[in-house]
Amino acid sequence: MISSILTQVEAAFEYLSLYNAKSAHFEGLQRIEQESFPSYALREALINAATHRDDSFSGSILIHLFQNRLEIVSVGGLVKGLTLEDIELGVSQSRNPKLANVFYRLKWIESYGTGLQRMKESYKQSAHQPFWTVGPNVFVVTLPKQTLEIPTAEDNMLNEWLKDNPEFTTKELETYLNKSKATVRKIIENLLEKKRIVRIGNGPSTRYQVKTL
């Protein structure tokens, strides 16, 4: 039974790898290659689907290939008692602990509870990020095709301003960009998601600090 699952996961990964096209661009004289889907994210999504599948259901794990994305659908939903926020914060509770232990010993699982964060990290250079959808008895991982995020003139202006303003308020950024509160809020949320800045304090006294590389 275990060997059959291992074989199926390996075969699925090999099959998807055949369709994981690579593209390349140049940054100066350096040639940068990019896959349609980060291999790490593909691998992690497949292993998660196998590890957390609810065997009380007879349905198979499904893989859907679309023009702009890939979806991996696993029956079972979340382990009882956990929320999506819990697992995004790194809480780990395997539905099939023995299988998870086999994957861990094979080094297919690097560290319990870090899979979703690492999948997002593998997309850090892409304009589109992976996401997950949870139903009562289903968990869907959506991996968008990577598209290179090319900085605009406005992005470059913002980057220069952040260099000169390592700590700022929402109001200060609104004044500089001359944009609405809603637009600036989206910009700040994007910077937070990319871990470019960190939030300090709460409420009216909230400030943001630029993270140093």
C-alpha positions, -999 to +999 in steps of 0.1 A: +000+000+000+027+025+010+049+016-020+019+021-043+014+056-029+051+065-033+050+052-069+019+073-077+033+105-062+066+100-081+048+093-113+026+123-110+055+146-103+074+132-133+044+136-156+039+172-144+076+180-149+072+171-186+047+200-189+065+224-167+079+246-194+110+268-188+115+303-201+145+326-198+154+362-196+185+383-191+193+405-162+224+423-175+247+396-187+231+369-165+207+344-180+178+337-156+157+306-161+121+304-148+097+274-147+060+277-154+055+263-119+082+262-093+093+226-089+093+230-051+056+241-051+046+212-074+063+187-052+050+201-020+014+203-032+015+167-044+030+154-011+005+174+010-024+160-010-013+125-005-004+130+032-037+147+042-061+127+020-091+113+039-091+075+031-127+072+042-136+087+008-132+066-024-125+096-046-090+101-061-067+131-058-074+152-089-050+173-109-064+199-133-042+217-158-055+250-172-039+276-195-029+299-166-029+276-135-027+242-121-051+228-094-046+199-071-078+187-054-076+164-024-107+150-006-110+154+032-107+191+038-089+203+069-082+180+099-110+185+124-103+213+148-080+233+125-087+264+105-071+277+073-054+304+094-040+278+117-022+259+090-010+291+073+006+300+106+025+267+106+003+244+127+009+208+117-016+179+123-013+151+098-044+130+090-021+101+081+009+103+106+025+070+095+026+081+059+039+115+069+067+098+088+076+077+058+077+109+036+098+126+063+123+098+064+126+099+027+133+136+030+102+144+009+089+164+039+116+189+051+099+203+081+064+198+095+041+228+091+062+248+067+048+236+034+024+264+026+049+291+036+076+275+015+053+273-015+046+310-013+084+316-009+090+297-042+068+323-060+085+354-045+097+366-080+063+361-096+035+386-100+009+359-090+009+339-058-004+304-050-036+301-029-058+275-013-095+269-012-111+249+016-145+232+015-161+209+041-145+178+025-120+192+000-087+211-001-077+227-033-042+241-040-040+265-069-006+272-085-007+300-111+018+300-139+047+323-130+049+356-146+079+378-141+070+410-121+086+438-140+091+470-120+073+501-134+085+536-131+061+540-102+076+509-085+111+524-089+099+557-074+084+538-044+116+518-039+137+550-039+113+566-014+114+535+009+152+538+009+150+574+022+121+566+046+130+535+065+100+541+088+068+557+078+030+561+084+001+554+060-005+592+058+031+599+048+029+574+020-005+588+009+010+623+007+040+611-013+020+590-038-009+614-039-033+584-040-064+574-022-064+556+012-078+525-004-050+524-030-023+530-005-037+503+018-034+478-010+002+489-017+010+485+020-006+450+021+014+440-009+046+452+007+037+433+039+030+401+020+063+403+002+080+409+036+094+442+024+081+460+055+068+451+090+040+466+109+048+484+142+020+492+167-017+492+162-045+517+156-038+553+148-002+550+160+006+522+135+039+527+116+058+506+091+094+498+090+114+488+059+132+455+063+169+456+055+182+429+031 
